[in-house]
Amino acid sequence: MPSSAQPSTREAKGPRVRPVPAVSRALAILRLLAAHPEPMTLKAISDELEMVTSTCLHILRVLVEERMVKIEAGTKRYALDVGVLALAHSVVENNPFSERLQDALDRLSEKWDVTTIGVKVSGVEDLVVLALARSRGPFRLYVEVGGRFPALTSATGRLVAAFAELSDADLGRHFKQLNWDNAPEFETWKKEIRAVAKKGFAIDRGNYMGGITVIAVPVLDSQKRLAHALVAIGVSDQLTKERTQSLTADLMLEARALS
């Protein structure tokens, strides 16, 4: 990102969207099941979502019929079904960006022997992993395609916070909710966020995970808004200052090509 670029998330107002409770509840059920590794009972789902049990059951029956959700005959527990996977595959196969993103990650991971991740940015709540390429080294990051994690986490969090133009009060509120191995001082974190526009990237050196360096660069849409991010993760001892600078430069080149 050029040093003169200013982070912004201002968007033109579109048509007013009226809420459709049944749709919102169905999506909430799917997201809840996606977040739980084990199947859930009807009661657990309705309690977690504070939903009337009968309403929850009706929606689940429709989702089962559409093969978005399956129910285990013996335990009466619910889990995601293959219909969700088919939709996800369609998104990837019909979107040339996903293929270009994976190619970029593969090149970076192969050249620098780091784990690289491409994430979708859609707000300040969470990020979605779209693609990844793992390093050949012993370090392994437990993340999978489709996984979600807090948007303000680590180096990616500094990018998201910068482009969201959050106030100091909002930054402070979010900062308290983040989990760190070695938390930076809040004032230091704020300065790093404010520096994103000038530098065009963000780095987390052992704050989020001890001994691990995370580098994140923005991928912008046609209106210069943060749409995605490229992330490289490696062992800090192996990422010297010079190596980190060169890796960051390569990340930025790939990000500009994708923007």
KEDRENNU-659558 format. One line per 2 residues: number of its first residue (from 0); their letters; for each residue x negated, y, z of C-alpha. Coordinates in steps of 0.02 Angstrom, whole numbers, always signed. Layout:
# KEDRENNU-659558
NUM> a> X:Y:Z  ...
END
This chain:
# KEDRENNU-659558
0> mp> +0:+0:+0  -75:+170:-47
2> ss> -127:+276:+101  -3:+411:+51
4> aq> +146:+293:+61  +263:+323:+207
6> ps> +359:+178:+284  +546:+197:+263
8> tr> +700:+90:+278  +828:+219:+224
10> ea> +953:+143:+104  +1095:+215:+5
12> kg> +1262:+180:+86  +1358:+43:-2
14> pr> +1542:-2:+8  +1611:-37:+179
16> vr> +1614:-222:+217  +1758:-282:+323
18> pv> +1716:-423:+443  +1792:-595:+409
20> pa> +1792:-684:+578  +1803:-861:+508
22> vs> +1653:-833:+395  +1552:-752:+534
24> ra> +1591:-896:+651  +1546:-1027:+521
26> la> +1379:-942:+490  +1348:-929:+677
28> il> +1375:-1117:+694  +1255:-1154:+551
30> rl> +1121:-1041:+625  +1143:-1118:+797
32> la> +1125:-1295:+730  +974:-1242:+628
34> ah> +891:-1175:+786  +918:-1336:+886
36> pe> +809:-1487:+846  +937:-1607:+921
38> pm> +1121:-1628:+870  +1246:-1535:+981
40> tl> +1415:-1578:+1053  +1571:-1477:+1015
42> ka> +1573:-1408:+1192  +1390:-1357:+1184
44> is> +1419:-1265:+1020  +1577:-1176:+1077
46> de> +1500:-1128:+1245  +1340:-1063:+1165
48> le> +1437:-956:+1042  +1574:-909:+1166
50> mv> +1701:-976:+1043  +1872:-1052:+1080
52> ts> +1846:-1241:+1071  +1992:-1273:+954
54> tc> +1933:-1137:+835  +1757:-1208:+838
56> lh> +1824:-1382:+800  +1926:-1322:+650
58> il> +1774:-1234:+575  +1663:-1385:+606
60> rv> +1786:-1499:+517  +1780:-1387:+363
62> lv> +1589:-1382:+369  +1585:-1572:+383
64> ee> +1703:-1587:+234  +1588:-1473:+133
66> rm> +1435:-1576:+188  +1355:-1426:+272
68> vk> +1368:-1514:+439  +1373:-1698:+487
70> ie> +1443:-1783:+641  +1364:-1934:+722
72> ag> +1498:-2068:+739  +1436:-2138:+904
74> tk> +1393:-1979:+999  +1512:-1854:+917
76> ry> +1367:-1733:+901  +1346:-1612:+757
78> al> +1193:-1571:+652  +1155:-1490:+484
80> dv> +1188:-1599:+331  +1115:-1611:+155
82> gv> +1229:-1476:+84  +1123:-1344:+170
84> la> +965:-1421:+96  +1041:-1418:-79
86> la> +1079:-1233:-63  +904:-1197:+0
88> hs> +827:-1290:-146  +935:-1192:-268
90> vv> +872:-1029:-195  +692:-1083:-219
92> en> +713:-1160:-391  +812:-1015:-463
94> np> +698:-879:-394  +534:-854:-489
96> fs> +469:-748:-345  +459:-902:-234
98> er> +348:-992:-358  +235:-840:-378
100> lq> +228:-821:-189  +175:-1003:-166
102> da> +41:-986:-300  -30:-833:-211
104> ld> -32:-922:-43  -117:-1075:-117
106> rl> -254:-968:-195  -287:-874:-33
108> se> -286:-1029:+75  -402:-1124:-41
110> kw> -527:-982:-56  -534:-930:+127
112> dv> -485:-1092:+216  -350:-1007:+318
114> tt> -165:-1041:+340  -62:-921:+236
116> ig> +123:-883:+253  +249:-785:+151
118> vk> +394:-714:+251  +556:-627:+208
120> vs> +589:-466:+302  +771:-417:+327
122> gv> +769:-315:+487  +688:-302:+657
124> ed> +765:-458:+735  +682:-604:+648
126> lv> +580:-657:+496  +608:-809:+385
128> vl> +464:-916:+320  +483:-935:+131
130> al> +322:-1025:+89  +157:-1077:+167
132> ar> -10:-1156:+129  -108:-1239:+268
134> sr> -295:-1227:+298  -409:-1377:+287
136> gp> -479:-1345:+461  -425:-1418:+628
138> fr> -315:-1268:+670  -131:-1304:+639
140> ly> +13:-1182:+656  +179:-1262:+699
142> ve> +289:-1172:+573  +391:-1238:+428
144> vg> +477:-1164:+276  +645:-1097:+330
146> gr> +586:-1068:+507  +622:-904:+596
148> fp> +523:-805:+723  +542:-634:+805
150> al> +511:-496:+678  +400:-391:+791
152> ts> +282:-533:+833  +95:-518:+801
154> at> +25:-429:+648  +187:-446:+549
156> gr> +274:-360:+693  +163:-209:+674
158> lv> +212:-198:+489  +398:-217:+524
160> aa> +395:-89:+664  +303:+36:+555
162> fa> +422:+23:+409  +574:+26:+524
164> el> +516:+193:+595  +571:+144:+770
166> sd> +572:+273:+908  +454:+256:+1057
168> ad> +604:+204:+1163  +652:+65:+1040
170> lg> +471:+8:+1027  +460:-2:+1216
172> rh> +619:-104:+1227  +561:-228:+1095
174> fk> +384:-236:+1166  +448:-300:+1333
176> ql> +536:-445:+1246  +383:-509:+1152
178> nw> +278:-657:+1206  +89:-640:+1198
180> dn> -62:-742:+1251  -155:-579:+1283
182> ap> -35:-433:+1275  -109:-269:+1214
184> ef> -75:-107:+1305  +87:-30:+1245
186> et> +0:+131:+1192  -129:+31:+1094
188> wk> +10:-67:+1008  +98:+95:+960
190> ke> -61:+167:+886  -87:+10:+782
192> ir> +91:+23:+717  +69:+207:+671
194> av> -92:+163:+578  -6:+41:+460
196> ak> +45:+177:+336  -135:+237:+323
198> kg> -220:+67:+317  -90:-32:+221
200> fa> -109:-186:+331  -103:-245:+512
202> id> -216:-360:+613  -188:-453:+775
204> rg> -351:-510:+854  -310:-637:+988
206> ny> -159:-545:+1060  -22:-660:+999
208> mg> -127:-819:+1009  -291:-824:+1102
210> gi> -439:-852:+986  -333:-829:+829
212> tv> -337:-683:+707  -180:-641:+608
214> ia> -182:-523:+459  -22:-459:+378
216> vp> +4:-354:+223  +168:-286:+152
218> vl> +253:-338:-9  +364:-194:-64
220> ds> +522:-192:-167  +556:-73:-312
222> qk> +604:+65:-190  +444:+46:-88
224> rl> +534:-38:+56  +461:-183:+153
226> ah> +538:-340:+78  +412:-476:+117
228> al> +243:-496:+200  +90:-602:+164
230> va> +7:-670:+319  -161:-754:+344
232> ig> -202:-847:+505  -374:-910:+555
234> vs> -491:-944:+700  -566:-781:+760
236> dq> -741:-853:+779  -740:-896:+593
238> lt> -670:-729:+537  -816:-608:+555
240> ke> -788:-423:+526  -852:-434:+347
242> rt> -753:-593:+310  -595:-515:+382
244> qs> -616:-361:+273  -639:-465:+116
246> lt> -491:-578:+157  -382:-425:+191
248> ad> -431:-350:+24  -381:-511:-65
250> lm> -216:-515:+29  -179:-337:-26
252> le> -218:-377:-207  -98:-524:-206
254> ar> +34:-420:-117  +24:-281:-247
256> al> +43:-409:-385  +200:-476:-301
258> s> +274:-304:-258
END
